[in-house]
Amino acid sequence: MAKDPVCGMEVQEETAAGKSEYEGQTYYFCAPGCKAAFDKEPEKYLSGDDHSGHHHH
Ligand SMILES: [Zn+2]
């Protein structure tokens, strides 16, 4: 199971309505609208997850 970063829904990779790659990670979406929203402003949806402000690569 993957998590749709836009709406927070759990999405199964095989049945996802769409997927996007961003910074080497693959994200799955429940609906084409979620993918479109993510593609437009991916950082808006990813930053909500992590408030530390530090990324370790
Ligand atoms: Zn969604």
PDB file of the backbone (N, CA, C, O) and the ligand in Angstrom, with CONECT records:
HET     ZN  A 101       1
ATOM      1  N   MET A   1       0.845  -1.204   0.000  1.00  0.00           N
ATOM      2  CA  MET A   1       0.000   0.000   0.000  1.00  0.00           C
ATOM      3  C   MET A   1       0.882   1.257   0.000  1.00  0.00           C
ATOM      4  O   MET A   1       1.890   1.331   0.703  1.00  0.00           O
ATOM      5  N   ALA A   2       0.479   2.223  -0.796  1.00  0.00           N
ATOM      6  CA  ALA A   2       1.159   3.504  -0.802  1.00  0.00           C
ATOM      7  C   ALA A   2       0.162   4.549  -0.317  1.00  0.00           C
ATOM      8  O   ALA A   2      -1.047   4.317  -0.303  1.00  0.00           O
ATOM      9  N   LYS A   3       0.686   5.691   0.076  1.00  0.00           N
ATOM     10  CA  LYS A   3      -0.195   6.748   0.548  1.00  0.00           C
ATOM     11  C   LYS A   3      -0.234   7.886  -0.453  1.00  0.00           C
ATOM     12  O   LYS A   3       0.797   8.414  -0.868  1.00  0.00           O
ATOM     13  N   ASP A   4      -1.441   8.246  -0.827  1.00  0.00           N
ATOM     14  CA  ASP A   4      -1.632   9.393  -1.705  1.00  0.00           C
ATOM     15  C   ASP A   4      -1.245  10.647  -0.914  1.00  0.00           C
ATOM     16  O   ASP A   4      -1.904  10.982   0.070  1.00  0.00           O
ATOM     17  N   PRO A   5      -0.188  11.340  -1.334  1.00  0.00           N
ATOM     18  CA  PRO A   5       0.278  12.492  -0.542  1.00  0.00           C
ATOM     19  C   PRO A   5      -0.668  13.691  -0.592  1.00  0.00           C
ATOM     20  O   PRO A   5      -0.575  14.597   0.236  1.00  0.00           O
ATOM     21  N   VAL A   6      -1.579  13.691  -1.568  1.00  0.00           N
ATOM     22  CA  VAL A   6      -2.472  14.834  -1.712  1.00  0.00           C
ATOM     23  C   VAL A   6      -3.636  14.749  -0.732  1.00  0.00           C
ATOM     24  O   VAL A   6      -3.905  15.704  -0.003  1.00  0.00           O
ATOM     25  N   CYS A   7      -4.323  13.617  -0.711  1.00  0.00           N
ATOM     26  CA  CYS A   7      -5.516  13.508   0.134  1.00  0.00           C
ATOM     27  C   CYS A   7      -5.295  12.599   1.332  1.00  0.00           C
ATOM     28  O   CYS A   7      -6.134  12.547   2.232  1.00  0.00           O
ATOM     29  N   GLY A   8      -4.170  11.880   1.356  1.00  0.00           N
ATOM     30  CA  GLY A   8      -3.875  11.027   2.503  1.00  0.00           C
ATOM     31  C   GLY A   8      -4.476   9.639   2.432  1.00  0.00           C
ATOM     32  O   GLY A   8      -4.316   8.853   3.365  1.00  0.00           O
ATOM     33  N   MET A   9      -5.167   9.319   1.343  1.00  0.00           N
ATOM     34  CA  MET A   9      -5.775   7.995   1.198  1.00  0.00           C
ATOM     35  C   MET A   9      -4.732   6.921   0.943  1.00  0.00           C
ATOM     36  O   MET A   9      -3.676   7.185   0.368  1.00  0.00           O
ATOM     37  N   GLU A  10      -5.042   5.708   1.378  1.00  0.00           N
ATOM     38  CA  GLU A  10      -4.175   4.583   1.057  1.00  0.00           C
ATOM     39  C   GLU A  10      -4.533   4.110  -0.346  1.00  0.00           C
ATOM     40  O   GLU A  10      -5.705   3.922  -0.672  1.00  0.00           O
ATOM     41  N   VAL A  11      -3.511   3.922  -1.166  1.00  0.00           N
ATOM     42  CA  VAL A  11      -3.710   3.550  -2.570  1.00  0.00           C
ATOM     43  C   VAL A  11      -2.898   2.309  -2.867  1.00  0.00           C
ATOM     44  O   VAL A  11      -1.734   2.202  -2.481  1.00  0.00           O
ATOM     45  N   GLN A  12      -3.519   1.382  -3.553  1.00  0.00           N
ATOM     46  CA  GLN A  12      -2.777   0.200  -3.963  1.00  0.00           C
ATOM     47  C   GLN A  12      -2.038   0.509  -5.262  1.00  0.00           C
ATOM     48  O   GLN A  12      -2.617   1.040  -6.210  1.00  0.00           O
ATOM     49  N   GLU A  13      -0.768   0.172  -5.288  1.00  0.00           N
ATOM     50  CA  GLU A  13       0.058   0.512  -6.437  1.00  0.00           C
ATOM     51  C   GLU A  13      -0.534   0.020  -7.760  1.00  0.00           C
ATOM     52  O   GLU A  13      -0.505   0.740  -8.757  1.00  0.00           O
ATOM     53  N   GLU A  14      -1.065  -1.188  -7.771  1.00  0.00           N
ATOM     54  CA  GLU A  14      -1.569  -1.784  -9.023  1.00  0.00           C
ATOM     55  C   GLU A  14      -2.842  -1.114  -9.513  1.00  0.00           C
ATOM     56  O   GLU A  14      -3.124  -1.126 -10.711  1.00  0.00           O
ATOM     57  N   THR A  15      -3.601  -0.539  -8.619  1.00  0.00           N
ATOM     58  CA  THR A  15      -4.889   0.028  -9.015  1.00  0.00           C
ATOM     59  C   THR A  15      -4.896   1.560  -8.941  1.00  0.00           C
ATOM     60  O   THR A  15      -5.939   2.193  -9.108  1.00  0.00           O
ATOM     61  N   ALA A  16      -3.733   2.140  -8.691  1.00  0.00           N
ATOM     62  CA  ALA A  16      -3.666   3.592  -8.564  1.00  0.00           C
ATOM     63  C   ALA A  16      -4.128   4.274  -9.853  1.00  0.00           C
ATOM     64  O   ALA A  16      -3.892   3.771 -10.951  1.00  0.00           O
ATOM     65  N   ALA A  17      -4.787   5.421  -9.706  1.00  0.00           N
ATOM     66  CA  ALA A  17      -5.263   6.179 -10.867  1.00  0.00           C
ATOM     67  C   ALA A  17      -4.113   6.895 -11.560  1.00  0.00           C
ATOM     68  O   ALA A  17      -4.216   7.287 -12.723  1.00  0.00           O
ATOM     69  N   GLY A  18      -3.020   7.057 -10.830  1.00  0.00           N
ATOM     70  CA  GLY A  18      -1.874   7.720 -11.428  1.00  0.00           C
ATOM     71  C   GLY A  18      -0.680   7.609 -10.517  1.00  0.00           C
ATOM     72  O   GLY A  18      -0.814   7.311  -9.330  1.00  0.00           O
ATOM     73  N   LYS A  19       0.487   7.850 -11.074  1.00  0.00           N
ATOM     74  CA  LYS A  19       1.684   7.889 -10.247  1.00  0.00           C
ATOM     75  C   LYS A  19       2.644   8.922 -10.795  1.00  0.00           C
ATOM     76  O   LYS A  19       2.641   9.227 -11.988  1.00  0.00           O
ATOM     77  N   SER A  20       3.463   9.454  -9.911  1.00  0.00           N
ATOM     78  CA  SER A  20       4.448  10.458 -10.294  1.00  0.00           C
ATOM     79  C   SER A  20       5.754  10.150  -9.606  1.00  0.00           C
ATOM     80  O   SER A  20       5.781   9.633  -8.489  1.00  0.00           O
ATOM     81  N   GLU A  21       6.826  10.471 -10.279  1.00  0.00           N
ATOM     82  CA  GLU A  21       8.126  10.362  -9.650  1.00  0.00           C
ATOM     83  C   GLU A  21       8.612  11.754  -9.306  1.00  0.00           C
ATOM     84  O   GLU A  21       8.528  12.682 -10.109  1.00  0.00           O
ATOM     85  N   TYR A  22       9.113  11.873  -8.111  1.00  0.00           N
ATOM     86  CA  TYR A  22       9.625  13.161  -7.667  1.00  0.00           C
ATOM     87  C   TYR A  22      10.812  12.918  -6.762  1.00  0.00           C
ATOM     88  O   TYR A  22      10.702  12.222  -5.752  1.00  0.00           O
ATOM     89  N   GLU A  23      11.953  13.494  -7.125  1.00  0.00           N
ATOM     90  CA  GLU A  23      13.190  13.345  -6.360  1.00  0.00           C
ATOM     91  C   GLU A  23      13.503  11.887  -6.037  1.00  0.00           C
ATOM     92  O   GLU A  23      13.884  11.543  -4.918  1.00  0.00           O
ATOM     93  N   GLY A  24      13.330  11.037  -7.059  1.00  0.00           N
ATOM     94  CA  GLY A  24      13.700   9.641  -6.905  1.00  0.00           C
ATOM     95  C   GLY A  24      12.680   8.769  -6.193  1.00  0.00           C
ATOM     96  O   GLY A  24      12.894   7.567  -6.041  1.00  0.00           O
ATOM     97  N   GLN A  25      11.573   9.357  -5.755  1.00  0.00           N
ATOM     98  CA  GLN A  25      10.537   8.602  -5.065  1.00  0.00           C
ATOM     99  C   GLN A  25       9.333   8.498  -5.985  1.00  0.00           C
ATOM    100  O   GLN A  25       9.057   9.413  -6.762  1.00  0.00           O
ATOM    101  N   THR A  26       8.616   7.381  -5.897  1.00  0.00           N
ATOM    102  CA  THR A  26       7.395   7.230  -6.675  1.00  0.00           C
ATOM    103  C   THR A  26       6.197   7.415  -5.751  1.00  0.00           C
ATOM    104  O   THR A  26       6.134   6.822  -4.674  1.00  0.00           O
ATOM    105  N   TYR A  27       5.259   8.236  -6.180  1.00  0.00           N
ATOM    106  CA  TYR A  27       4.049   8.500  -5.406  1.00  0.00           C
ATOM    107  C   TYR A  27       2.846   8.045  -6.202  1.00  0.00           C
ATOM    108  O   TYR A  27       2.802   8.196  -7.423  1.00  0.00           O
ATOM    109  N   TYR A  28       1.865   7.482  -5.500  1.00  0.00           N
ATOM    110  CA  TYR A  28       0.665   6.952  -6.144  1.00  0.00           C
ATOM    111  C   TYR A  28      -0.553   7.760  -5.714  1.00  0.00           C
ATOM    112  O   TYR A  28      -0.619   8.293  -4.607  1.00  0.00           O
ATOM    113  N   PHE A  29      -1.524   7.830  -6.642  1.00  0.00           N
ATOM    114  CA  PHE A  29      -2.690   8.680  -6.408  1.00  0.00           C
ATOM    115  C   PHE A  29      -3.994   7.937  -6.627  1.00  0.00           C
ATOM    116  O   PHE A  29      -4.080   7.030  -7.455  1.00  0.00           O
ATOM    117  N   CYS A  30      -5.020   8.341  -5.860  1.00  0.00           N
ATOM    118  CA  CYS A  30      -6.323   7.686  -5.930  1.00  0.00           C
ATOM    119  C   CYS A  30      -7.129   8.186  -7.122  1.00  0.00           C
ATOM    120  O   CYS A  30      -8.045   7.505  -7.582  1.00  0.00           O
ATOM    121  N   ALA A  31      -6.796   9.361  -7.618  1.00  0.00           N
ATOM    122  CA  ALA A  31      -7.578   9.968  -8.693  1.00  0.00           C
ATOM    123  C   ALA A  31      -6.677  10.843  -9.550  1.00  0.00           C
ATOM    124  O   ALA A  31      -5.661  11.351  -9.075  1.00  0.00           O
ATOM    125  N   PRO A  32      -7.053  11.022 -10.828  1.00  0.00           N
ATOM    126  CA  PRO A  32      -6.236  11.871 -11.703  1.00  0.00           C
ATOM    127  C   PRO A  32      -6.085  13.290 -11.154  1.00  0.00           C
ATOM    128  O   PRO A  32      -5.055  13.933 -11.360  1.00  0.00           O
ATOM    129  N   GLY A  33      -7.100  13.770 -10.466  1.00  0.00           N
ATOM    130  CA  GLY A  33      -7.039  15.118  -9.904  1.00  0.00           C
ATOM    131  C   GLY A  33      -5.968  15.243  -8.839  1.00  0.00           C
ATOM    132  O   GLY A  33      -5.332  16.289  -8.708  1.00  0.00           O
ATOM    133  N   CYS A  34      -5.766  14.162  -8.066  1.00  0.00           N
ATOM    134  CA  CYS A  34      -4.729  14.186  -7.034  1.00  0.00           C
ATOM    135  C   CYS A  34      -3.350  14.226  -7.680  1.00  0.00           C
ATOM    136  O   CYS A  34      -2.454  14.931  -7.216  1.00  0.00           O
ATOM    137  N   LYS A  35      -3.193  13.464  -8.753  1.00  0.00           N
ATOM    138  CA  LYS A  35      -1.909  13.475  -9.451  1.00  0.00           C
ATOM    139  C   LYS A  35      -1.634  14.855 -10.031  1.00  0.00           C
ATOM    140  O   LYS A  35      -0.517  15.364  -9.929  1.00  0.00           O
ATOM    141  N   ALA A  36      -2.639  15.455 -10.633  1.00  0.00           N
ATOM    142  CA  ALA A  36      -2.480  16.778 -11.238  1.00  0.00           C
ATOM    143  C   ALA A  36      -2.098  17.806 -10.181  1.00  0.00           C
ATOM    144  O   ALA A  36      -1.245  18.663 -10.412  1.00  0.00           O
ATOM    145  N   ALA A  37      -2.738  17.711  -9.019  1.00  0.00           N
ATOM    146  CA  ALA A  37      -2.443  18.656  -7.942  1.00  0.00           C
ATOM    147  C   ALA A  37      -1.008  18.475  -7.461  1.00  0.00           C
ATOM    148  O   ALA A  37      -0.302  19.450  -7.201  1.00  0.00           O
ATOM    149  N   PHE A  38      -0.582  17.213  -7.344  1.00  0.00           N
ATOM    150  CA  PHE A  38       0.783  16.934  -6.897  1.00  0.00           C
ATOM    151  C   PHE A  38       1.797  17.415  -7.920  1.00  0.00           C
ATOM    152  O   PHE A  38       2.799  18.036  -7.565  1.00  0.00           O
ATOM    153  N   ASP A  39       1.537  17.127  -9.190  1.00  0.00           N
ATOM    154  CA  ASP A  39       2.475  17.520 -10.248  1.00  0.00           C
ATOM    155  C   ASP A  39       2.668  19.033 -10.296  1.00  0.00           C
ATOM    156  O   ASP A  39       3.736  19.530 -10.654  1.00  0.00           O
ATOM    157  N   LYS A  40       1.622  19.742  -9.931  1.00  0.00           N
ATOM    158  CA  LYS A  40       1.664  21.195  -9.959  1.00  0.00           C
ATOM    159  C   LYS A  40       2.545  21.750  -8.832  1.00  0.00           C
ATOM    160  O   LYS A  40       3.362  22.645  -9.046  1.00  0.00           O
ATOM    161  N   GLU A  41       2.359  21.203  -7.641  1.00  0.00           N
ATOM    162  CA  GLU A  41       3.087  21.719  -6.471  1.00  0.00           C
ATOM    163  C   GLU A  41       3.498  20.589  -5.542  1.00  0.00           C
ATOM    164  O   GLU A  41       2.987  20.479  -4.427  1.00  0.00           O
ATOM    165  N   PRO A  42       4.425  19.748  -6.001  1.00  0.00           N
ATOM    166  CA  PRO A  42       4.775  18.569  -5.183  1.00  0.00           C
ATOM    167  C   PRO A  42       5.264  18.926  -3.789  1.00  0.00           C
ATOM    168  O   PRO A  42       4.959  18.219  -2.828  1.00  0.00           O
ATOM    169  N   GLU A  43       6.002  19.989  -3.666  1.00  0.00           N
ATOM    170  CA  GLU A  43       6.583  20.318  -2.361  1.00  0.00           C
ATOM    171  C   GLU A  43       5.536  20.717  -1.335  1.00  0.00           C
ATOM    172  O   GLU A  43       5.728  20.549  -0.130  1.00  0.00           O
ATOM    173  N   LYS A  44       4.442  21.240  -1.825  1.00  0.00           N
ATOM    174  CA  LYS A  44       3.357  21.629  -0.929  1.00  0.00           C
ATOM    175  C   LYS A  44       2.819  20.406  -0.189  1.00  0.00           C
ATOM    176  O   LYS A  44       2.482  20.476   0.993  1.00  0.00           O
ATOM    177  N   TYR A  45       2.748  19.291  -0.904  1.00  0.00           N
ATOM    178  CA  TYR A  45       2.169  18.083  -0.312  1.00  0.00           C
ATOM    179  C   TYR A  45       3.188  17.266   0.463  1.00  0.00           C
ATOM    180  O   TYR A  45       2.828  16.520   1.374  1.00  0.00           O
ATOM    181  N   LEU A  46       4.448  17.403   0.110  1.00  0.00           N
ATOM    182  CA  LEU A  46       5.472  16.632   0.803  1.00  0.00           C
ATOM    183  C   LEU A  46       5.951  17.328   2.063  1.00  0.00           C
ATOM    184  O   LEU A  46       6.348  16.665   3.022  1.00  0.00           O
ATOM    185  N   SER A  47       5.921  18.638   2.077  1.00  0.00           N
ATOM    186  CA  SER A  47       6.451  19.358   3.224  1.00  0.00           C
ATOM    187  C   SER A  47       5.555  19.209   4.450  1.00  0.00           C
ATOM    188  O   SER A  47       6.018  19.332   5.584  1.00  0.00           O
ATOM    189  N   GLY A  48       4.275  18.944   4.217  1.00  0.00           N
ATOM    190  CA  GLY A  48       3.358  18.799   5.339  1.00  0.00           C
ATOM    191  C   GLY A  48       3.692  17.625   6.235  1.00  0.00           C
ATOM    192  O   GLY A  48       3.277  17.571   7.393  1.00  0.00           O
ATOM    193  N   ASP A  49       4.447  16.686   5.688  1.00  0.00           N
ATOM    194  CA  ASP A  49       4.785  15.443   6.368  1.00  0.00           C
ATOM    195  C   ASP A  49       5.918  15.603   7.369  1.00  0.00           C
ATOM    196  O   ASP A  49       6.032  14.856   8.341  1.00  0.00           O
ATOM    197  N   ASP A  50       6.747  16.595   7.103  1.00  0.00           N
ATOM    198  CA  ASP A  50       8.005  16.684   7.828  1.00  0.00           C
ATOM    199  C   ASP A  50       8.225  18.120   8.287  1.00  0.00           C
ATOM    200  O   ASP A  50       8.501  19.004   7.476  1.00  0.00           O
ATOM    201  N   HIS A  51       8.104  18.340   9.557  1.00  0.00           N
ATOM    202  CA  HIS A  51       8.241  19.696  10.070  1.00  0.00           C
ATOM    203  C   HIS A  51       9.646  19.978  10.613  1.00  0.00           C
ATOM    204  O   HIS A  51       9.913  21.069  11.118  1.00  0.00           O
ATOM    205  N   SER A  52      10.523  19.008  10.508  1.00  0.00           N
ATOM    206  CA  SER A  52      11.857  19.191  11.062  1.00  0.00           C
ATOM    207  C   SER A  52      12.667  20.181  10.222  1.00  0.00           C
ATOM    208  O   SER A  52      13.546  20.870  10.739  1.00  0.00           O
ATOM    209  N   GLY A  53      12.367  20.245   8.937  1.00  0.00           N
ATOM    210  CA  GLY A  53      13.086  21.154   8.065  1.00  0.00           C
ATOM    211  C   GLY A  53      14.441  20.659   7.647  1.00  0.00           C
ATOM    212  O   GLY A  53      15.155  21.349   6.920  1.00  0.00           O
ATOM    213  N   HIS A  54      14.812  19.476   8.089  1.00  0.00           N
ATOM    214  CA  HIS A  54      16.111  18.925   7.717  1.00  0.00           C
ATOM    215  C   HIS A  54      15.934  17.599   6.979  1.00  0.00           C
ATOM    216  O   HIS A  54      15.170  16.725   7.387  1.00  0.00           O
ATOM    217  N   HIS A  55      16.655  17.494   5.905  1.00  0.00           N
ATOM    218  CA  HIS A  55      16.624  16.243   5.156  1.00  0.00           C
ATOM    219  C   HIS A  55      17.996  15.606   5.204  1.00  0.00           C
ATOM    220  O   HIS A  55      19.016  16.268   5.008  1.00  0.00           O
ATOM    221  N   HIS A  56      18.004  14.340   5.461  1.00  0.00           N
ATOM    222  CA  HIS A  56      19.262  13.602   5.467  1.00  0.00           C
ATOM    223  C   HIS A  56      19.316  12.691   4.273  1.00  0.00           C
ATOM    224  O   HIS A  56      18.485  11.797   4.115  1.00  0.00           O
ATOM    225  N   HIS A  57      20.294  12.921   3.437  1.00  0.00           N
ATOM    226  CA  HIS A  57      20.436  12.085   2.242  1.00  0.00           C
ATOM    227  C   HIS A  57      21.625  11.174   2.380  1.00  0.00           C
ATOM    228  O   HIS A  57      21.911  10.391   1.475  1.00  0.00           O
TER     229      HIS A  57
HETATM  230 ZN    ZN A 101      -6.228  11.220  -3.601  1.00  0.00          ZN2+
END
